[in-house]
Amino acid sequence: MPDLYGKSYTRDELRQRVGCMEQVGGVQRITLADGNEAGVDAFNFSTGGGLDFQVLAGRGMDIGRASFRSYPLAWMSSTGVPASAYFEPEGFGWLRGFYGGLMTSCGLTYAGAPCQDDDDSLGLHGRVSYTPAKHVCSGASWHDGDYLMYVQGEMREATVFGPNMVLTRRISSMLGHPVIHVQDLVENQGFEPQEHMTIYHCNLGFPLMDEATELVTPSAEVVGQKDFAKDTIDTWAGFSAPKPINERVYYHTLNANEDGSTTVAVVNRELGAGLAVAFSFNTKALTNMAQWKMPGQGTYVLGVEPANCMVEGRVFERERGTLQVMEPGETREYTITISVYEGPDALDGLVNSIRAIGGAE
């Protein structure tokens, strides 16, 4: 039953009060039209629970802008959201179209730093976030007393004599609930084993990110990727005002419940009544989590990155013996739930639940 404006309503009670459901929430298909963004298909979601967000069907079915009660949640870069034709796969060219957004996908056959893997010259973070979705469908309807809104599409990474990997993604939300559900199915539709790397690059920005911000995790261990991250390991959880600074990457070994489920959250108790964004996922599928800490001038962002790999690239994963390989016909499922919490009581409950995961306390 949707909870709108401080009161719960049945389906019939809402139908009597609105001409159509889009008056209180829904999903709307649009096309971006300005500059290098022209032609990018997108879907605007309004949950009616304070959370609004945009799914970029023309850019890997990723989540771009997101806000809660007018507070922006996602960091948006200076690049805009370029159409897929502007993709530069070589080296660090991926960054020329890295708009940030609430969730940018990295993969499917490689991710992380550029590298030379035998005959393959691999750029940063893979192709999937620049791949337009096919077989796109969306809808909104009542199910068991709740009003469900969704969009679904398919991205294929393929080449002749090479990979044939397909990601089918469904993103959904329910009216009155400030929650986003991401459900992914990856399939190796080729006839040879295929390397598979995936990173969910979730990017939080101002005003959620500020000097009062804290990253709360059930971490059993946190290590710095490079020397300047190792030297600042004691400060990974906090944030600062913008300043000239090098990016830092920290790896978290997360405690989890018996079923593998875990949650991390970005918390700002001084924003409005107190606001937090939580990311829940399963460590049996997404075995690693990187934290990208970048409180730079203009690039003022905190990245939360559940993944099945680290961020040094495919050669590093192969040499480390941790490179994931999918057999022909094999499928992998990944789910991430993104939830917004508001108010001191909700934030206290969230933080306490995270710290208790897997007996972390």
Secondary structure, DSSP 8 states (H G I E B T S, - for coil): --EETTEE--HHHHHTT-SSGGGT-EEEEEE--SGGGTT-EEEEEE-SSSEEEEEEGGGTTEEEEEEETTEE-B-B-TT----GGG---STTGGGGG--B-SBEEEBSS--SS-EEETTEEE-SSBSGGG---EEEEEEEEEETTEEEEEEEEEEEEE-TTS-EEEEEEEEEEETT--EEEEEEEEEE-SSS-EE---EEEEEEETTTSSTTEEEE--EEEEEESSHHHHTTGGGTTB--S--S---EEEEEEE---TTSEEEEEEEETTSTT-EEEEEEEETTTS-EEEEEEEE-SS-EEEEEEEESS-SS-HHHHHHHT---EE-TT-EEEEEEEEEEEESHHHHHHHHHHHHTGGG--
